[in-house]
Amino acid sequence: MKISVITPFYEGDKYMSDYVKCMESNRVSLKEQGHELEVVLVNDSPWKKLEAPTNEGQFIKVFTNEENKGIHYSRVFGLNQ
């Protein structure tokens, strides 16, 4: 089963390292159970460039809103991706 985690991102640079470590740990654990993890980061602070962090298997994808739209819009946008 493929499991997707959608995370709106708003100026959270200081949390990114811990976030990636947590998602990588989850990916490994889920893989052992026969599942696949996909992480969708939606950048809601488009004035700041956010690139997909280096991650094994490139399971983290980044999308950027054209302008600040808020958490609900970002979640729906991520779901549509």
VMD Tcl script that builds the backbone (N, CA, C; Angstrom):
set m [mol new atoms 243]
animate dup $m
set s [atomselect $m all]
$s set {name element resname resid chain x y z} {
  {N N MET 1 A 0.838 -1.166 0.000}
  {CA C MET 1 A 0.000 0.000 0.000}
  {C C MET 1 A 0.887 1.236 0.000}
  {N N LYS 2 A 0.487 2.236 -0.774}
  {CA C LYS 2 A 1.216 3.496 -0.794}
  {C C LYS 2 A 0.566 4.454 0.208}
  {N N ILE 3 A 1.380 5.014 1.072}
  {CA C ILE 3 A 0.911 5.956 2.082}
  {C C ILE 3 A 1.502 7.318 1.766}
  {N N SER 4 A 0.627 8.328 1.669}
  {CA C SER 4 A 1.073 9.686 1.363}
  {C C SER 4 A 0.909 10.585 2.584}
  {N N VAL 5 A 1.931 11.366 2.859}
  {CA C VAL 5 A 1.886 12.364 3.930}
  {C C VAL 5 A 1.992 13.721 3.265}
  {N N ILE 6 A 0.978 14.562 3.471}
  {CA C ILE 6 A 0.963 15.903 2.883}
  {C C ILE 6 A 1.239 16.899 4.010}
  {N N THR 7 A 2.281 17.699 3.826}
  {CA C THR 7 A 2.666 18.654 4.858}
  {C C THR 7 A 2.759 20.058 4.279}
  {N N PRO 8 A 1.863 20.976 4.714}
  {CA C PRO 8 A 2.033 22.374 4.334}
  {C C PRO 8 A 3.289 22.916 5.016}
  {N N PHE 9 A 4.065 23.697 4.298}
  {CA C PHE 9 A 5.325 24.240 4.798}
  {C C PHE 9 A 5.239 25.761 4.768}
  {N N TYR 10 A 5.483 26.416 5.897}
  {CA C TYR 10 A 5.493 27.873 5.951}
  {C C TYR 10 A 6.677 28.304 6.796}
  {N N GLU 11 A 7.725 28.739 6.129}
  {CA C GLU 11 A 8.931 29.239 6.793}
  {C C GLU 11 A 9.413 28.322 7.921}
  {N N GLY 12 A 9.489 27.022 7.655}
  {CA C GLY 12 A 9.878 26.076 8.687}
  {C C GLY 12 A 11.268 25.510 8.506}
  {N N ASP 13 A 12.178 26.324 7.978}
  {CA C ASP 13 A 13.533 25.841 7.702}
  {C C ASP 13 A 14.195 25.176 8.905}
  {N N LYS 14 A 13.990 25.736 10.082}
  {CA C LYS 14 A 14.685 25.217 11.264}
  {C C LYS 14 A 14.193 23.821 11.660}
  {N N TYR 15 A 13.028 23.406 11.129}
  {CA C TYR 15 A 12.492 22.087 11.446}
  {C C TYR 15 A 12.785 21.048 10.368}
  {N N MET 16 A 13.305 21.474 9.230}
  {CA C MET 16 A 13.419 20.590 8.074}
  {C C MET 16 A 14.308 19.374 8.340}
  {N N SER 17 A 15.433 19.547 8.974}
  {CA C SER 17 A 16.342 18.438 9.223}
  {C C SER 17 A 15.667 17.350 10.061}
  {N N ASP 18 A 15.011 17.741 11.146}
  {CA C ASP 18 A 14.316 16.771 11.996}
  {C C ASP 18 A 13.148 16.134 11.253}
  {N N TYR 19 A 12.446 16.925 10.439}
  {CA C TYR 19 A 11.316 16.420 9.662}
  {C C TYR 19 A 11.784 15.323 8.703}
  {N N VAL 20 A 12.878 15.573 7.987}
  {CA C VAL 20 A 13.395 14.595 7.029}
  {C C VAL 20 A 13.835 13.320 7.752}
  {N N LYS 21 A 14.503 13.459 8.894}
  {CA C LYS 21 A 14.917 12.287 9.667}
  {C C LYS 21 A 13.710 11.463 10.106}
  {N N CYS 22 A 12.662 12.141 10.554}
  {CA C CYS 22 A 11.448 11.464 10.992}
  {C C CYS 22 A 10.782 10.729 9.830}
  {N N MET 23 A 10.661 11.391 8.686}
  {CA C MET 23 A 10.028 10.773 7.519}
  {C C MET 23 A 10.867 9.614 6.977}
  {N N GLU 24 A 12.183 9.738 7.044}
  {CA C GLU 24 A 13.061 8.650 6.596}
  {C C GLU 24 A 12.888 7.436 7.508}
  {N N SER 25 A 12.801 7.665 8.803}
  {CA C SER 25 A 12.576 6.577 9.758}
  {C C SER 25 A 11.231 5.901 9.481}
  {N N ASN 26 A 10.205 6.703 9.222}
  {CA C ASN 26 A 8.886 6.158 8.892}
  {C C ASN 26 A 8.933 5.357 7.594}
  {N N ARG 27 A 9.675 5.856 6.606}
  {CA C ARG 27 A 9.784 5.171 5.320}
  {C C ARG 27 A 10.391 3.781 5.495}
  {N N VAL 28 A 11.467 3.714 6.271}
  {CA C VAL 28 A 12.144 2.443 6.508}
  {C C VAL 28 A 11.207 1.476 7.237}
  {N N SER 29 A 10.540 1.959 8.256}
  {CA C SER 29 A 9.626 1.118 9.026}
  {C C SER 29 A 8.480 0.601 8.156}
  {N N LEU 30 A 7.912 1.471 7.349}
  {CA C LEU 30 A 6.805 1.063 6.475}
  {C C LEU 30 A 7.269 0.090 5.401}
  {N N LYS 31 A 8.482 0.298 4.895}
  {CA C LYS 31 A 9.024 -0.592 3.865}
  {C C LYS 31 A 9.158 -2.014 4.406}
  {N N GLU 32 A 9.559 -2.114 5.673}
  {CA C GLU 32 A 9.681 -3.433 6.311}
  {C C GLU 32 A 8.333 -4.151 6.399}
  {N N GLN 33 A 7.259 -3.371 6.403}
  {CA C GLN 33 A 5.910 -3.928 6.480}
  {C C GLN 33 A 5.278 -4.089 5.092}
  {N N GLY 34 A 6.057 -3.787 4.048}
  {CA C GLY 34 A 5.571 -3.948 2.683}
  {C C GLY 34 A 4.831 -2.755 2.122}
  {N N HIS 35 A 5.006 -1.590 2.747}
  {CA C HIS 35 A 4.317 -0.377 2.295}
  {C C HIS 35 A 5.318 0.619 1.705}
  {N N GLU 36 A 4.783 1.573 0.964}
  {CA C GLU 36 A 5.600 2.622 0.348}
  {C C GLU 36 A 5.160 3.974 0.905}
  {N N LEU 37 A 6.113 4.825 1.225}
  {CA C LEU 37 A 5.812 6.162 1.747}
  {C C LEU 37 A 6.138 7.215 0.707}
  {N N GLU 38 A 5.204 8.133 0.536}
  {CA C GLU 38 A 5.398 9.303 -0.328}
  {C C GLU 38 A 5.140 10.532 0.534}
  {N N VAL 39 A 6.045 11.493 0.501}
  {CA C VAL 39 A 5.883 12.731 1.265}
  {C C VAL 39 A 5.743 13.890 0.286}
  {N N VAL 40 A 4.673 14.669 0.462}
  {CA C VAL 40 A 4.415 15.835 -0.377}
  {C C VAL 40 A 4.523 17.071 0.514}
  {N N LEU 41 A 5.522 17.894 0.252}
  {CA C LEU 41 A 5.680 19.171 0.960}
  {C C LEU 41 A 5.103 20.269 0.080}
  {N N VAL 42 A 4.203 21.069 0.635}
  {CA C VAL 42 A 3.624 22.183 -0.111}
  {C C VAL 42 A 4.153 23.476 0.504}
  {N N ASN 43 A 4.994 24.161 -0.248}
  {CA C ASN 43 A 5.605 25.404 0.214}
  {C C ASN 43 A 4.583 26.536 0.105}
  {N N ASP 44 A 4.124 27.029 1.257}
  {CA C ASP 44 A 3.159 28.140 1.278}
  {C C ASP 44 A 3.852 29.458 1.601}
  {N N SER 45 A 5.162 29.466 1.511}
  {CA C SER 45 A 5.933 30.705 1.646}
  {C C SER 45 A 6.790 30.826 0.374}
  {N N PRO 46 A 6.140 31.145 -0.767}
  {CA C PRO 46 A 6.814 31.091 -2.063}
  {C C PRO 46 A 7.971 32.075 -2.223}
  {N N TRP 47 A 8.087 33.062 -1.366}
  {CA C TRP 47 A 9.205 34.001 -1.436}
  {C C TRP 47 A 10.492 33.341 -0.946}
  {N N LYS 48 A 10.355 32.164 -0.317}
  {CA C LYS 48 A 11.510 31.389 0.122}
  {C C LYS 48 A 11.589 30.141 -0.732}
  {N N LYS 49 A 12.737 29.904 -1.323}
  {CA C LYS 49 A 12.909 28.716 -2.152}
  {C C LYS 49 A 13.027 27.475 -1.266}
  {N N LEU 50 A 12.247 26.478 -1.599}
  {CA C LEU 50 A 12.301 25.215 -0.879}
  {C C LEU 50 A 12.538 24.115 -1.896}
  {N N GLU 51 A 13.644 23.432 -1.741}
  {CA C GLU 51 A 13.964 22.313 -2.623}
  {C C GLU 51 A 13.801 21.029 -1.837}
  {N N ALA 52 A 13.514 19.957 -2.557}
  {CA C ALA 52 A 13.385 18.668 -1.893}
  {C C ALA 52 A 14.697 18.334 -1.213}
  {N N PRO 53 A 14.653 18.053 0.072}
  {CA C PRO 53 A 15.874 17.673 0.775}
  {C C PRO 53 A 16.436 16.391 0.185}
  {N N THR 54 A 17.727 16.217 0.278}
  {CA C THR 54 A 18.344 14.984 -0.182}
  {C C THR 54 A 17.769 13.851 0.649}
  {N N ASN 55 A 17.203 12.879 -0.049}
  {CA C ASN 55 A 16.605 11.759 0.657}
  {C C ASN 55 A 16.726 10.505 -0.184}
  {N N GLU 56 A 16.959 9.405 0.495}
  {CA C GLU 56 A 17.132 8.131 -0.190}
  {C C GLU 56 A 15.837 7.732 -0.889}
  {N N GLY 57 A 15.932 7.412 -2.165}
  {CA C GLY 57 A 14.753 6.997 -2.913}
  {C C GLY 57 A 13.914 8.148 -3.432}
  {N N GLN 58 A 14.313 9.353 -3.119}
  {CA C GLN 58 A 13.594 10.555 -3.566}
  {C C GLN 58 A 12.088 10.429 -3.318}
  {N N PHE 59 A 11.704 10.078 -2.102}
  {CA C PHE 59 A 10.304 9.917 -1.766}
  {C C PHE 59 A 9.664 11.223 -1.290}
  {N N ILE 60 A 10.467 12.276 -1.142}
  {CA C ILE 60 A 9.946 13.590 -0.749}
  {C C ILE 60 A 9.858 14.472 -1.985}
  {N N LYS 61 A 8.658 14.995 -2.241}
  {CA C LYS 61 A 8.429 15.881 -3.383}
  {C C LYS 61 A 7.980 17.235 -2.869}
  {N N VAL 62 A 8.405 18.302 -3.553}
  {CA C VAL 62 A 8.068 19.660 -3.131}
  {C C VAL 62 A 7.270 20.360 -4.221}
  {N N PHE 63 A 6.191 21.015 -3.812}
  {CA C PHE 63 A 5.382 21.846 -4.696}
  {C C PHE 63 A 5.242 23.203 -4.024}
  {N N THR 64 A 5.149 24.262 -4.811}
  {CA C THR 64 A 5.087 25.615 -4.262}
  {C C THR 64 A 3.834 26.331 -4.728}
  {N N ASN 65 A 3.091 26.902 -3.765}
  {CA C ASN 65 A 1.944 27.743 -4.105}
  {C C ASN 65 A 2.454 29.018 -4.773}
  {N N GLU 66 A 1.672 29.578 -5.687}
  {CA C GLU 66 A 2.068 30.817 -6.360}
  {C C GLU 66 A 2.101 31.994 -5.397}
  {N N GLU 67 A 1.262 31.931 -4.375}
  {CA C GLU 67 A 1.245 32.952 -3.329}
  {C C GLU 67 A 0.797 32.278 -2.037}
  {N N ASN 68 A 0.963 32.950 -0.915}
  {CA C ASN 68 A 0.542 32.405 0.361}
  {C C ASN 68 A -0.974 32.198 0.336}
  {N N LYS 69 A -1.410 30.942 0.505}
  {CA C LYS 69 A -2.839 30.624 0.402}
  {C C LYS 69 A -3.414 30.051 1.692}
  {N N GLY 70 A -2.580 29.692 2.627}
  {CA C GLY 70 A -3.079 29.137 3.882}
  {C C GLY 70 A -3.000 27.621 3.933}
  {N N ILE 71 A -3.205 27.104 5.145}
  {CA C ILE 71 A -3.000 25.677 5.392}
  {C C ILE 71 A -4.027 24.801 4.680}
  {N N HIS 72 A -5.300 25.201 4.674}
  {CA C HIS 72 A -6.329 24.366 4.037}
  {C C HIS 72 A -6.090 24.249 2.532}
  {N N TYR 73 A -5.841 25.377 1.889}
  {CA C TYR 73 A -5.568 25.353 0.449}
  {C C TYR 73 A -4.347 24.480 0.161}
  {N N SER 74 A -3.318 24.611 0.979}
  {CA C SER 74 A -2.082 23.856 0.765}
  {C C SER 74 A -2.319 22.354 0.895}
  {N N ARG 75 A -3.139 21.958 1.854}
  {CA C ARG 75 A -3.447 20.528 1.998}
  {C C ARG 75 A -4.197 19.996 0.779}
  {N N VAL 76 A -5.202 20.753 0.318}
  {CA C VAL 76 A -5.976 20.332 -0.849}
  {C C VAL 76 A -5.074 20.304 -2.095}
  {N N PHE 77 A -4.222 21.308 -2.246}
  {CA C PHE 77 A -3.289 21.355 -3.364}
  {C C PHE 77 A -2.375 20.130 -3.341}
  {N N GLY 78 A -1.855 19.791 -2.170}
  {CA C GLY 78 A -1.006 18.613 -2.030}
  {C C GLY 78 A -1.753 17.334 -2.348}
  {N N LEU 79 A -2.990 17.244 -1.948}
  {CA C LEU 79 A -3.801 16.069 -2.244}
  {C C LEU 79 A -4.000 15.908 -3.748}
  {N N ASN 80 A -4.183 17.012 -4.436}
  {CA C ASN 80 A -4.368 16.967 -5.891}
  {C C ASN 80 A -3.088 16.575 -6.633}
  {N N GLN 81 A -1.955 16.750 -5.982}
  {CA C GLN 81 A -0.691 16.389 -6.627}
  {C C GLN 81 A -0.501 14.895 -6.555}
}
mol reanalyze $m
mol bondsrecalc $m
mol representation Tube
mol addrep $m
